[in-house]
Amino acid sequence: MKLIENWFSERYSDNLQLSFRVSDQLLSIKTDYQRIDLFDTYDFGKLLAIDGTVQLTERDEYIYHELITMVPYHLTQKAPESALIIGGGDGGAARRLLDLGLRRIVNVEIDDQVVEVSKRFFPNLSSAFSDSRVKLLIQDGIKYVKNTEEKFDLIIIDSTDPEGPAEGLFSKEFYADTKRIMNQGAVLVSQSGSPFYQPKAIKLAYSGMKEVFNDVRVYTGFIPTYPSGFWSFTVASPWTMKPRPVSISGKYFNAEVMDGSFKLPQFVKDLIT
Ligand code: SAM
């Protein structure tokens, strides 16, 4: 990617972009699936972008990764022991699940280059892949879910936005396949984009899950480096989800976030009704 006077910009619309001043461009490669860029930024440390969109930065990755793991962790019927992560090639979601005490994690990432880049530049996250409790598979998550005989307590869709290889991860057919591989009391969560700039993602996730699951809910959080900062996650289960008591906190997550993140502004409610 070519930088203009050392600024990396993610375009949100034809008329708006967020720009990071960059001290170093560490890598720019085209893989079989996407373009991967790695920058060192002044304010957010190392930044990973895929096809020009920010995936994570050193400084605020904890918010996204705590929200996508710690919230659904507290919604399963009993403390989860096994999890499937689709996407998540940086290792951040697996890292948090290990810290939560899970015993068996299968992480299915389509692009081995994302894993390689994370091993080089985000060792704190990618260290999860050398833990014996984590099995990393490089393949399409959609095919994996269709064919596997394994079952899980927690399924986490830590994917790119619903375009290219991730498009099918937001479909009703895919959600129906995930239901087949859920243990009693299991929960599925998917990142579902910015309600303000990407209403399509949240609508797709919510309406697709609604056709398949009994209980579907949306929660939100503040992730400064994602479009508008205001981000959504959609969580679902074939069983009614009853939050288990929260006795732990992260750097962002705590008992109040567990409750408050499900309180939605009216414009978000309007997107999913
Ligand atoms: N935190 C991020 C965000 O929301 O911006 C997502 C991070 S993670 C790097 C997303 C990963 O999903 C990418 O590495 C991409 O290769 C992977 N991915 C996309 N489609 C996939 C599929 N069908 N199966 C498995 N992994 C997929």
Residues whose N, C-alpha, C, O or C-beta is under 5 A from the ligand:
A	BS01	SAM	V54 Q55 I86 G87 G88 G89 D90 V108 E109 I110 D111 V114 Q139 D140 G141 I142 D158 S159 T160 P165 A166 Q191
